[in-house]
């Protein structure tokens, strides 16, 4: 971006604001659209149906899990412009922005640079990469207006969703096509989010099919370096897609949707990373006369990454020159699910799954994966039975069995119980086992391969990381204006990744499973409506982590490399509707300091306070003007990374936005 771009954006935003009066007059002929966007009352929120906990719809108040729901209205009023920003609304997540385009997101700890214990899905499509079993958050995007809700579970979800759902599951659920009819357009810009825009059109094809198409783009500027000056990490991304929903009959429904994206990102060495990809998914649901249901889902996903790899150094000695690592990943996945009412007090759900991944890597001089081409197969089956022991007491038992090409069969059982002595309150408890299966980094990585001096390698005998989790929670709607959720947990981990040496050599180092330990904590979330048009939200998260090296073994990082998490977090949000269609929203968060590391040397990311605010005016005919400020508490602050002159600080950001729907 040229230096003139920010001025151009400010001029464009000012012009749009001046033109808004004309747009309002033009919109008078359009239908009112604001009714569908009204805030949910607490009564309605607790009755929202969620699907991630049991794989079938159930009311939030009845969910025996540490689940939080980010609604469409929450997203709109947050002023967030990306999915990672939206996830700050979940009190049970740790969210840290590393630079302009990279984020660290996890649940219940382990939020390292290779965070790998959180499963993320978009409409049931898994978006993790088998390179490190984690998520590239810079490429997970959607038109936020068309997201229906985001269900965030902290705690294991392996029984239903499989490996890598160790500490949590995020399920991003988009709206059906019949809920997005007409035209929606948005645009704006500011100092950090310099330019952005999006458009969506929804219509019908015959009497039984609804569709939508969308496109969006954004340009984001550089953040700051801790030592002073600007980082070179600006980036641009564009994305488009479609969705169609068809009622084939009174008992059959078909949904087809897909997305494609292309982006580029700068880094501190003035190199450019390129990202692109696309996906296509089909979902068929059938309702039997008996009341049983089945669903079949298949998707194809293709991603391309060209990532600059820095020069490899051993102290002050150069080992391997810089270069590019490219990764082309093709995924085909199919999932079958069947629900039946086995008896009056049983709700049984079972399913089968298969996933094929075809991964092709072109290695950089300093970073390589062998073999460079790898096909992997994942087979799975699960069954779960929800048993109504009596009207106020329910027991859920189930397990998933998976077979992967690294470790063979894995078992992930789960037992849950919920007691609802009154309709508006419930206590639940659970014991679960989940695993994080090996990734390509764990087994196939070679840092500085031959002819260079190899420093680090994966290990062919790397085992799955394991957690046994114990949970106890309470959820209640105390009154029509107040609700509270409290979740507590104790997680016992074994075979966690370490960096070790062999008895015969010191270099290369190898990944092993030499760490063990436990974590425990609590997650509190409360809502209170002071008035019909003013609500408050308070969240608190406590996390204690205790990892150590197993007796008689070694870890180069002294058990520091797998954790980088704040001990405490506090968030307070206020949402108010004022006369004249004015909305005023503020979000204050305090994040405790966290430890990061460079080998066995610990470093500190200081605690910080973040303040976001949004002021908006909404017309009755589909126009919305808003001004959003992010990180207003201070000019800039650090959220992640080992102390160094190149550690990045996140700048204060202000942008203007106009939306119009008709």
C-alpha positions in Angstrom: 0.0 0.0 0.0 1.2 3.5 -0.8 1.6 6.1 1.9 -1.3 8.0 0.4 -3.7 5.1 1.0 -4.8 6.1 4.5 -5.7 9.6 3.4 -7.6 8.1 0.4 -9.5 5.9 2.8 -10.4 8.7 5.1 -11.6 10.8 2.2 -13.7 7.9 0.9 -15.3 7.2 4.3 -16.1 10.9 4.6 -17.7 10.9 1.2 -19.8 7.9 2.0 -21.0 9.5 5.2 -22.0 12.6 3.4 -23.8 10.4 0.8 -25.7 8.6 3.5 -28.5 11.1 3.6 -29.2 10.4 -0.1 -29.1 6.7 0.6 -31.6 6.9 3.4 -34.1 8.7 1.2 -33.6 6.1 -1.5 -34.1 3.3 1.0 -37.5 4.5 2.1 -39.1 2.3 -0.6 -37.3 -0.8 0.7 -38.8 -3.1 3.3 -37.8 -2.7 6.9 -35.1 -5.3 7.8 -34.3 -4.4 11.4 -36.9 -6.6 13.0 -34.8 -9.7 12.4 -31.8 -8.1 14.0 -33.3 -7.3 17.4 -31.5 -8.3 20.5 -32.5 -11.7 22.0 -33.8 -11.4 25.5 -32.2 -13.6 28.1 -35.2 -15.9 28.0 -34.8 -16.3 24.3 -31.0 -16.7 24.5 -31.3 -19.6 27.0 -33.8 -21.3 24.6 -31.4 -21.0 21.6 -30.8 -24.4 20.1 -27.2 -25.5 19.9 -25.9 -28.6 18.0 -22.2 -28.9 18.7 -22.6 -30.6 22.1 -24.8 -33.6 21.0 -24.8 -33.3 17.2 -28.5 -32.6 17.3 -30.5 -29.5 18.4 -31.0 -28.9 22.1 -31.7 -25.8 24.1 -28.7 -24.0 25.6 -30.1 -24.3 29.1 -30.2 -28.1 28.7 -26.7 -28.4 27.4 -24.4 -30.5 29.7 -21.2 -28.7 28.5 -19.1 -25.6 29.0 -20.6 -24.0 25.9 -21.0 -20.3 25.0 -22.9 -19.0 22.0 -21.9 -15.9 20.1 -25.1 -14.7 18.3 -25.4 -12.8 15.1 -26.5 -9.8 17.0 -23.4 -10.1 19.3 -21.2 -10.1 16.2 -22.9 -7.1 14.6 -22.7 -5.0 17.7 -19.1 -5.9 18.5 -17.7 -4.0 15.6 -15.4 -7.0 14.8 -14.3 -7.4 11.2 -12.8 -10.9 11.3 -13.5 -14.2 12.9 -10.6 -14.0 15.3 -11.9 -10.7 16.6 -15.4 -12.1 17.0 -13.9 -14.9 19.2 -12.9 -12.4 21.8 -16.6 -12.4 22.7 -16.2 -16.0 24.1 -15.1 -15.8 27.8 -13.8 -19.4 27.6 -11.2 -18.7 24.9 -7.7 -17.3 25.1 -7.3 -14.9 22.1 -4.0 -13.1 21.4 -3.2 -11.1 18.3 0.4 -11.7 17.2 0.6 -9.2 14.3 -1.5 -7.8 11.6 -2.5 -11.2 10.2 -1.6 -13.9 12.8 -3.5 -14.9 15.9 -3.1 -17.4 18.8 -6.4 -18.9 19.9 -7.0 -21.7 22.3 -9.2 -23.0 25.1 -7.9 -24.0 28.6 -4.3 -23.4 27.7 -1.6 -24.5 25.3 -1.9 -21.3 23.2 1.6 -21.7 21.7 2.8 -20.7 18.2 1.8 -24.3 17.2 -1.5 -24.4 19.2 -3.0 -27.7 18.3 -5.7 -28.7 20.8 -8.7 -26.8 19.5 -10.9 -28.2 16.7 -12.5 -25.5 14.5 -15.3 -26.1 12.0 -17.2 -23.9 9.6 -20.6 -25.6 8.9 -19.1 -28.9 9.9 -16.1 -28.5 7.6 -12.9 -29.0 9.6 -10.4 -26.2 8.9 -7.3 -27.4 10.7 -4.1 -28.2 8.8 -2.3 -31.6 9.2 1.0 -29.7 9.0 0.7 -29.0 12.8 -2.9 -30.0 13.7 -3.7 -26.3 14.2 -5.5 -23.5 12.4 -4.2 -20.8 10.1 -6.5 -18.0 11.4 -5.6 -15.5 8.6 -7.4 -17.6 6.0 -10.6 -18.4 8.0 -13.0 -15.8 6.8 -16.6 -15.2 5.9 -19.0 -12.3 5.4 -19.8 -11.8 9.1 -23.3 -10.6 8.4 -24.1 -14.1 7.1 -22.9 -16.0 10.2 -25.9 -17.2 12.3 -24.0 -18.0 15.4 -20.7 -19.4 16.7 -20.8 -22.2 19.3 -17.7 -22.4 21.5 -17.2 -25.4 23.7 -14.3 -25.5 26.2 -13.4 -29.0 27.2 -12.9 -32.2 25.2 -15.2 -33.0 22.2 -13.5 -36.0 20.9 -16.4 -38.4 21.4 -18.4 -36.7 18.7 -15.8 -34.7 16.7 -12.7 -36.8 16.9 -9.0 -36.2 17.4 -7.6 -32.7 18.2 -10.9 -31.7 19.9 -8.8 -31.9 23.1 -9.4 -28.6 24.9 -12.4 -27.3 22.9 -14.5 -27.1 19.8 -15.5 -24.0 17.8 -18.3 -24.5 15.3 -19.1 -21.5 13.0 -22.6 -21.9 11.7 -23.7 -19.7 8.7 -27.3 -18.6 8.0 -29.5 -20.5 5.6 -30.1 -19.0 2.2 -33.8 -18.2 2.9 -32.6 -15.9 5.8 -30.4 -13.8 3.5 -32.7 -12.7 0.7 -32.2 -9.4 -1.0 -29.1 -7.2 -1.2 -26.6 -6.4 1.5 -23.6 -4.2 1.0 -20.9 -2.8 3.4 -17.8 -0.7 3.1 -15.5 1.6 5.0 -12.0 2.0 6.3 -9.7 3.6 8.8 -6.1 3.7 10.0 -5.3 0.0 10.5 -8.2 -1.6 8.6 -7.5 0.6 5.7 -10.1 -0.5 3.2 -12.9 -3.1 3.3 -16.0 -4.0 1.4 -18.5 -6.7 1.0 -21.7 -7.5 -0.9 -24.2 -10.3 -0.9 -27.3 -11.1 -3.0 -29.9 -13.6 -2.1 -32.8 -14.9 -4.3 -34.9 -17.9 -5.2 -34.8 -20.5 -7.9 -38.3 -21.9 -8.3 -40.5 -22.7 -5.4 -38.1 -24.8 -3.3 -34.6 -23.4 -3.7 -33.1 -20.3 -2.1 -29.6 -19.1 -2.9 -27.1 -16.4 -2.1 -23.7 -15.3 -3.5 -21.2 -13.0 -1.8 -17.9 -11.4 -2.1 -15.7 -9.4 0.3 -12.2 -8.0 0.6 -10.1 -6.1 3.1 -6.7 -4.4 3.3 -5.0 -4.1 6.6 -2.0 -1.9 7.4 1.3 -2.5 9.3 1.4 -2.8 13.1 4.3 -1.4 15.2 7.6 -2.9 16.4 8.3 -2.9 20.1 11.7 -1.2 19.4 9.9 1.6 17.5 8.9 2.0 13.9 6.5 0.1 11.7 6.5 -3.6 11.1 6.1 -4.7 7.5 3.1 -7.1 8.0 0.3 -5.5 6.0 -1.9 -7.9 4.2 -4.8 -8.2 1.7 -7.4 -10.9 1.3 -10.4 -11.4 -1.0 -13.1 -14.1 -0.7 -16.3 -15.1 -2.4 -18.8 -17.9 -2.3 -22.3 -19.2 -2.6 -24.9 -21.2 -0.8 -28.2 -22.9 -1.9 -30.8 -24.6 0.2 -33.4 -26.8 -1.4 -36.5 -28.5 0.0 -36.5 -31.6 -2.1 -39.6 -32.9 -0.4 -41.4 -32.6 3.0 -38.7 -35.0 4.3 -35.6 -34.2 2.4 -33.4 -31.1 2.4 -30.2 -30.4 0.4 -27.7 -27.7 1.0 -24.7 -26.9 -1.3 -22.2 -24.2 -0.6 -18.6 -23.3 -1.4 -16.0 -20.6 -0.9 -12.8 -19.4 -2.5 -10.1 -17.0 -1.3 -6.8 -15.4 -2.3 -4.5 -13.3 -0.2 -1.0 -12.0 0.3 0.8 -11.1 3.6 4.1 -9.2 4.2 6.6 -10.1 6.9 9.5 -8.4 8.7 12.0 -9.6 5.9 9.9 -7.8 3.3 8.9 -11.2 1.8 5.4 -12.0 0.8 3.4 -15.1 1.8 0.7 -16.1 -0.6 -2.5 -18.0 0.4 -5.3 -19.3 -1.8 -7.9 -22.0 -1.8 -11.4 -23.1 -2.1 -14.0 -25.6 -0.9 -17.2 -27.2 -2.0 -19.7 -29.0 0.4 -22.9 -30.8 0.1 -25.3 -31.8 2.9 -28.4 -34.0 2.6 -30.8 -34.5 5.5 -33.7 -37.0 5.5 -36.5 -37.3 8.1 -38.1 -40.8 8.4 -41.8 -41.4 9.2 -40.7 -42.9 12.5 -39.1 -39.7 13.6 -35.6 -40.9 13.1 -33.2 -38.7 11.0 -30.1 -39.2 8.9 -27.6 -36.8 7.3 -24.9 -37.2 4.8 -22.2 -34.6 4.4 -19.3 -34.5 2.0 -16.8 -31.8 1.2 -13.7 -31.1 -1.0 -11.2 -28.6 0.3 -8.0 -27.3 -1.5 -5.5 -24.9 0.1 -2.3 -23.4 -1.2 0.4 -21.8 1.0 3.7 -20.2 -0.1 5.4 -19.1 3.1 8.8 -17.4 3.4 11.2 -19.2 5.7 13.9 -17.1 7.4 17.6 -18.0 7.4 18.4 -20.7 10.0 20.9 -19.7 12.6 22.7 -21.6 15.3 23.6 -18.8 17.7 25.5 -16.4 15.4 26.4 -19.0 12.9 24.3 -19.2 9.7 23.2 -22.8 8.9 20.8 -22.6 6.0 19.8 -19.7 3.7 16.3 -18.3 3.5 13.7 -19.6 1.0 10.1 -20.5 0.4 8.1 -23.5 1.8 5.0 -24.3 -0.3 2.2 -26.6 0.8 -0.7 -27.8 -1.4 -3.3 -29.7 0.6 -6.3 -31.5 -0.8 -8.9 -32.9 1.5 -11.9 -35.1 0.8 -14.2 -35.8 3.7 -17.5 -37.6 4.1 -19.6 -38.0 7.2 -22.7 -40.1 7.8 -24.9 -39.6 10.9 -28.1 -41.4 12.1 -30.4 -40.4 15.0 -33.0 -42.8 16.3 -35.4 -42.9 19.3 -34.4 -46.4 20.5 -36.9 -46.3 23.4 -39.0 -43.9 25.3 -36.0 -42.7 27.4 -33.1 -43.2 24.9 -31.8 -40.9 22.2 -29.2 -42.7 20.2 -27.0 -41.1 17.6 -24.3 -42.9 15.7 -22.1 -42.2 12.6 -19.3 -43.1 10.3 -16.6 -41.0 8.7 -13.8 -41.1 6.2 -11.2 -38.4 5.4 -8.5 -38.5 2.7 -5.7 -35.9 2.7 -3.2 -35.4 -0.2 -0.4 -33.2 0.9 2.4 -32.0 -1.4 5.3 -29.9 0.0 8.1 -28.1 -1.8 10.8 -27.7 0.8 12.8 -24.6 1.7 16.5 -24.8 2.4 15.9 -24.4 6.2 12.6 -26.2 6.6 11.5 -29.5 5.1 9.0 -32.3 5.3 9.8 -35.9 4.2 8.2 -37.5 2.4 7.3 -34.4 0.3 4.1 -36.1 -0.9 1.9 -37.8 1.6 -1.5 -39.4 1.4 -3.3 -40.1 4.7 -6.5 -41.9 5.6 -8.7 -41.3 8.6 -11.5 -43.7 9.4 -13.9 -43.1 12.3 -17.1 -44.3 14.0 -19.0 -43.0 17.0 -22.0 -43.8 19.0 -23.7 -41.9 21.8 -26.8 -42.6 23.9 -28.6 -39.9 25.9 -30.6 -41.7 28.6 -33.4 -40.0 30.6 -33.1 -41.7 34.0 -36.0 -39.6 35.3 -37.5 -36.3 34.2 -34.9 -34.1 35.9 -31.8 -36.4 35.5 -30.1 -37.4 32.2 -27.0 -39.6 31.5 -25.0 -39.5 28.3 -22.5 -42.1 27.4 -20.6 -42.6 24.2 -17.3 -43.0 22.4 -15.5 -42.4 19.1 -13.1 -44.8 17.5 -10.7 -43.5 14.9 -7.9 -45.1 12.9 -5.1 -42.9 11.6 -1.9 -43.7 9.7 0.5 -42.6 12.5 -0.8 -44.3 15.6 -3.5 -46.7 14.5 -6.7 -46.9 16.6 -7.6 -44.2 19.1 -10.5 -44.3 21.6 -12.2 -41.3 23.0 -15.0 -42.2 25.5 -17.2 -39.8 27.4 -19.7 -39.9 30.3 -21.9 -36.9 31.2 -24.7 -36.4 33.6 -27.0 -33.4 34.1 -29.5 -32.7 36.9 -32.2 -30.0 36.3 -34.1 -29.8 39.5 -36.0 -26.8 38.1 -36.5 -25.9 34.4 -34.2 -22.8 34.6 -31.2 -24.3 36.4 -28.9 -27.3 35.8 -25.8 -28.9 37.2 -23.7 -31.1 35.0 -20.5 -33.2 35.3 -18.4 -35.1 32.8 -15.4 -37.4 32.5 -13.8 -37.6 29.0 -10.7 -38.9 27.2 -9.4 -37.1 24.2 -6.2 -37.3 22.1 -4.1 -35.0 19.9 -2.8 -37.3 17.1 0.6 -36.7 15.5 0.9 -34.1 12.8 3.5 -33.8 10.0 5.6 -31.5 12.2 5.8 -34.2 14.9 6.9 -37.0 12.6 8.0 -35.6 9.2 9.8 -32.3 10.0 13.5 -31.7 9.2 14.9 -28.3 10.1 18.0 -27.5 7.9 18.0 -30.8 6.0 21.1 -32.2 4.3 23.4 -30.8 3.0 23.0 -28.4 5.9 23.5 -29.1 9.6 20.2 -30.6 10.7 19.1 -29.1 14.0 15.6 -30.6 14.6 13.7 -33.6 13.3 10.4 -35.2 13.8 10.2 -38.7 15.3 8.6 -41.7 13.7 7.7 -43.1 17.1 5.9 -39.9 18.3 2.7 -40.9 20.1 -0.7 -39.2 20.5 -1.0 -36.7 23.3 -3.7 -37.6 25.8 -5.9 -35.8 28.3 -8.3 -37.2 30.9 -10.7 -34.3 31.7 -13.0 -33.9 34.7 -15.6 -31.2 34.5 -18.3 -29.8 36.8 -20.6 -26.9 35.7 -23.7 -24.9 36.7 -26.0 -23.0 34.3 -29.0 -20.9 35.4 -31.4 -18.3 34.3 -31.8 -16.6 37.7 -34.6 -14.3 36.5 -35.9 -12.8 33.3 -33.0 -10.3 33.5 -30.1 -12.3 34.8 -28.2 -15.5 33.8 -25.0 -17.2 35.0 -22.8 -20.0 33.8 -19.9 -21.4 35.8 -17.7 -24.2 34.6 -14.8 -25.8 36.5 -12.3 -28.4 35.3 -9.3 -30.5 36.0 -7.3 -31.9 33.1 -4.6 -34.6 33.4 -2.2 -34.7 30.4 0.3 -37.4 29.4 2.7 -37.8 26.5 2.8 -34.0 25.7 5.4 -33.0 23.1 9.0 -32.3 24.1 12.2 -31.5 22.3 14.8 -34.1 23.2 18.1 -35.6 22.2 19.1 -39.2 21.6 21.6 -41.1 23.8 24.1 -41.1 21.0 23.8 -37.5 19.7 22.9 -34.0 20.8 22.1 -32.5 17.4 19.8 -33.1 15.7 17.2 -32.7 18.4 14.0 -34.8 18.2 10.3 -34.4 19.1 9.4 -36.9 21.8 6.5 -37.3 24.3 8.4 -36.5 27.5 6.0 -34.0 29.2 3.1 -34.6 31.6 1.1 -32.6 34.1 -2.2 -31.1 34.8 -4.2 -27.9 34.5 -7.3 -26.7 36.3 -9.4 -23.6 36.3 -12.8 -22.0 36.2 -14.9 -20.0 33.6 -17.6 -17.6 34.6 -20.0 -15.9 32.3 -22.9 -13.7 33.4 -25.5 -11.5 31.7 -27.7 -8.9 33.3 -30.4 -6.6 31.6 -30.4 -3.3 33.6 -33.2 -2.0 31.3 -35.1 -3.2 28.3 -32.5 -1.5 26.1 -29.4 -1.8 28.2 -27.5 -5.1 29.0 -24.2 -5.9 30.7 -22.0 -9.0 30.3 -19.2 -10.0 32.7 -16.8 -12.8 32.0 -13.9 -14.2 34.1 -11.4 -17.0 33.2 -8.9 -18.6 35.6 -6.3 -21.1 34.4 -3.5 -22.8 36.3 -1.0 -24.9 34.3 1.5 -27.3 35.8 3.5 -29.2 33.2 6.8 -30.9 33.9 9.4 -33.3 32.3 8.8 -36.9 33.1 11.4 -38.4 35.5 14.5 -39.7 33.7 13.7 -37.9 30.4 14.8 -34.5 28.9 13.2 -31.5 27.3 15.3 -28.7 25.9 12.6 -26.1 26.7 12.1 -27.3 30.3 8.4 -27.8 29.7 7.8 -24.2 28.6 7.3 -24.5 24.9 3.7 -26.0 25.0 2.1 -23.3 27.2 1.8 -19.5 26.6 -1.3 -18.5 28.5 -2.6 -15.8 30.8 -3.5 -17.0 34.3 -6.6 -14.7 34.5 -8.8 -12.8 32.1 -11.7 -10.4 32.8 -14.1 -9.0 30.3 -17.0 -6.5 30.7 -19.3 -5.5 27.9 -22.1 -3.0 27.7 -24.8 -2.8 25.0 -27.3 0.1 24.9 -29.9 1.3 22.6 -30.6 5.0 22.7 -33.4 7.1 21.2 -33.3 7.9 17.6 -31.9 4.6 16.4 -28.6 5.1 18.2 -26.6 2.1 19.5 -23.6 2.4 21.9 -21.5 -0.6 22.7 -18.3 -0.9 24.7 -16.1 -3.9 25.6 -13.4 -3.7 28.3 -11.0 -6.6 28.8 -8.0 -7.2 31.1 -5.6 -10.0 30.2 -3.0 -11.2 32.7 0.7 -11.4 31.8 1.8 -14.6 30.2 5.1 -16.5 29.9 6.6 -17.4 26.5 10.0 -18.8 25.9 13.1 -19.0 23.7 14.4 -22.5 24.4 14.6 -22.9 28.2 14.6 -19.1 28.7 11.3 -17.7 29.8 10.1 -14.3 28.6 7.1 -12.1 29.7 4.2 -10.6 27.7 3.0 -7.9 30.1 -0.7 -7.7 31.2 -2.7 -5.3 29.2 -6.1 -3.6 29.1 -8.1 -3.4 25.9 -11.0 -1.2 25.2 -13.3 -1.4 22.1 -16.2 0.9 21.4 -18.9 1.2 18.7 -21.3 4.1 18.0 -23.9 3.4 15.4 -27.1 4.9 13.9 -29.7 2.6 12.3 -32.5 3.8 10.1 -35.7 1.9 9.9 -35.1 1.2 6.2 -31.8 -0.8 6.2 -29.1 1.9 6.5 -26.5 1.7 9.3 -23.6 4.1 9.9 -21.1 3.2 12.6 -17.7 4.3 14.0 -15.6 1.7 15.7 -12.6 2.1 17.9 -10.4 -0.9 18.9 -7.6 -1.0 21.5 -8.5 2.5 22.6 -7.0 2.2 26.1 -3.5 2.9 24.9 -1.8 3.7 21.6 -0.4 0.2 21.3 0.3 -2.9 23.3 1.9 -6.4 23.1 -0.3 -9.5 23.2 2.1 -12.3 22.2 5.8 -13.2 21.5 9.2 -13.5 23.2 10.8 -10.1 24.0 12.9 -8.8 21.1 13.2 -5.6 19.0 11.0 -7.4 16.4 8.2 -8.3 18.7 5.1 -6.6 17.4 2.6 -4.3 19.2 -1.0 -4.0 18.3 -2.0 -0.4 17.4 -5.1 1.6 18.3 -7.5 1.3 15.4 -10.5 3.4 14.3 -12.6 2.9 11.3 -15.9 4.0 9.8 -18.5 1.6 8.3 -21.7 1.9 6.2 -24.1 -1.0 5.6 -27.2 -1.0 3.5 -29.6 -3.9 3.0 -32.9 -4.1 1.1 
